[in-house]
Amino acid sequence: MNKDNQLDALLAGSSKTMEPARDLWPQIEARLDVPAAKKTAHWRSVAIASLLLLGVFVGKSYLSTPQIESTSPLLMTMASIQAQHQQQVAQLQTQARQVNWQTSALGAPLEQGIEQLRAAAKEIYRTLQLNPTDKQLWQLWLWTQEREIELIKQGQRLPVKQTTKGNTV
């Protein structure tokens, strides 16, 4: 019980109230007299700043919407290039018929390559219509078209099967 007596003696010697090292009441009283408008001034400025940011984002998205209209000349250019390419391919195919170009076993891989290029060009064209400002897609699309024409020309240089019937003079 010796420890209990020491504890009781310490408790009896301590003060019954706790006091701060300095007087805090003048600071508390000064805060109580501040008008409510000053207390909410911080939140008001935060609200105004967030509204301005929201306005900037909405304005930016509204202004970026006409980008679709500005890309319509690109879409028209794409359609024009597509039409010119189809015209070139049709012209090359008519030339092949005029010289009696017949498919042979040598031409089968070329024909398969041409079909694969056409399918790839169609997919690239669809993707390019969605994003006409993508330079790499443009380059890839134009490359597939050039390569298709090159393969058609290579196919026309292949040996032609000669099937002559009758007498040769």
C-alpha positions in Angstrom: 0.0 0.0 0.0 3.0 2.2 0.0 2.3 3.0 -3.7 -1.3 3.9 -2.9 -0.2 6.4 -0.3 2.3 8.0 -2.7 -0.4 8.3 -5.3 -2.9 9.9 -2.9 -0.2 12.4 -1.8 0.6 13.4 -5.4 -3.1 13.8 -6.1 -3.7 15.9 -3.0 -0.7 18.2 -4.0 -1.8 18.8 -7.5 -4.1 21.6 -8.6 -7.8 20.9 -9.2 -8.0 23.0 -12.4 -5.7 23.2 -15.4 -4.7 26.6 -16.7 -2.9 27.4 -20.0 0.5 29.0 -19.9 -1.0 32.2 -21.4 -4.5 33.7 -21.5 -6.4 32.5 -24.6 -9.6 34.3 -24.0 -8.8 37.5 -26.0 -8.1 35.4 -29.2 -11.3 33.4 -28.7 -13.3 36.6 -28.2 -11.8 38.2 -31.3 -12.9 35.2 -33.4 -16.4 35.4 -32.0 -16.8 39.0 -33.1 -15.8 38.2 -36.8 -18.8 38.4 -39.1 -20.1 35.3 -40.7 -19.3 36.7 -44.2 -15.6 36.6 -43.4 -15.7 33.0 -42.3 -17.3 31.9 -45.5 -15.1 34.1 -47.7 -12.6 31.2 -48.1 -15.3 28.8 -49.3 -16.8 31.4 -51.5 -13.5 32.0 -53.3 -13.0 28.2 -53.7 -16.5 27.9 -55.2 -15.9 30.8 -57.6 -12.6 29.2 -58.7 -14.2 25.8 -59.3 -17.0 27.5 -61.3 -14.4 29.3 -63.4 -12.6 26.0 -64.0 -15.9 24.3 -64.9 -16.6 27.1 -67.3 -13.2 26.8 -69.0 -13.7 23.0 -69.4 -17.2 23.4 -70.8 -16.1 26.2 -73.1 -13.1 24.2 -74.3 -15.3 21.2 -75.1 -17.8 23.4 -76.9 -15.1 25.1 -78.9 -13.5 21.8 -79.8 -16.8 20.4 -81.3 -16.4 22.4 -84.5 -13.2 20.4 -85.1 -15.5 17.9 -86.9 -16.6 20.6 -89.2 -13.0 21.6 -89.9 -12.1 18.0 -90.7 -14.8 17.8 -93.4 -12.4 19.1 -96.0 -10.1 16.2 -95.0 -12.9 13.8 -95.4 -13.7 15.3 -98.9 -10.0 14.9 -99.8 -10.0 11.3 -98.7 -13.1 10.6 -100.8 -11.4 12.3 -103.8 -8.2 10.3 -103.4 -10.3 7.1 -103.0 -12.2 7.9 -106.2 -8.9 8.6 -108.1 -7.4 5.4 -106.9 -10.5 3.4 -108.0 -10.3 5.1 -111.4 -6.6 4.1 -111.7 -7.3 0.5 -110.8 -10.2 0.3 -113.2 -8.0 1.8 -116.0 -5.2 -0.8 -115.2 -7.8 -3.6 -115.3 -9.2 -2.5 -118.7 -5.6 -2.4 -120.0 -5.2 -6.0 -118.8 -8.3 -7.1 -120.7 -7.1 -5.3 -123.9 -3.8 -7.1 -123.9 -5.5 -10.4 -123.0 -3.8 -10.8 -119.6 -4.7 -14.2 -118.4 -4.2 -15.3 -114.9 -1.6 -18.1 -114.5 -0.1 -20.0 -111.6 2.4 -17.2 -111.3 -0.3 -14.6 -110.9 -2.1 -16.3 -108.0 0.1 -14.9 -105.2 -0.2 -11.5 -106.7 -4.0 -11.7 -106.9 -4.0 -12.8 -103.3 -1.8 -10.0 -102.3 -3.9 -7.5 -104.1 -7.1 -8.7 -102.4 -5.3 -8.5 -99.0 -4.2 -5.0 -99.7 -7.7 -4.0 -100.7 -9.2 -5.4 -97.5 -6.5 -3.6 -95.5 -7.1 -0.3 -97.3 -10.8 -0.5 -96.7 -10.2 -1.0 -92.9 -7.7 1.8 -92.8 -10.1 4.0 -94.7 -12.9 3.4 -92.2 -10.5 4.1 -89.3 -9.3 7.2 -91.1 -12.8 8.5 -91.5 -13.1 8.5 -87.7 -9.8 10.2 -87.2 -8.8 12.1 -90.4 -6.0 14.0 -88.7 -3.9 10.9 -88.0 -0.8 11.3 -90.2 0.4 7.7 -89.8 -3.0 6.4 -90.9 -2.8 8.6 -94.0 0.6 7.3 -94.8 -0.4 3.7 -94.3 -3.6 4.2 -96.4 -1.7 5.9 -99.3 1.0 3.2 -99.1 -1.5 0.4 -99.5 -3.0 2.1 -102.5 0.4 2.6 -104.1 1.3 -1.0 -103.4 -1.9 -2.3 -104.9 -1.2 -0.4 -108.2 2.4 -1.7 -108.2 1.1 -5.3 -107.8 -1.4 -4.9 -110.6 1.4 -3.6 -112.8 3.7 -6.5 -111.8 0.9 -8.9 -112.6 0.6 -7.4 -116.1 4.3 -8.1 -116.7 3.9 -11.8 -116.0 4.1 -14.2 -118.9 0.8 -14.7 -120.8 -0.5 -18.1 -121.7 -0.7 -18.4 -125.4 -3.5 -20.6 -126.5 -3.4 -20.5 -130.3 -5.5 -22.8 -132.2 -5.1 -23.3 -135.8 -2.2 -23.1 -138.2 0.8 -21.0 -137.6 2.3 -19.2 -140.5 
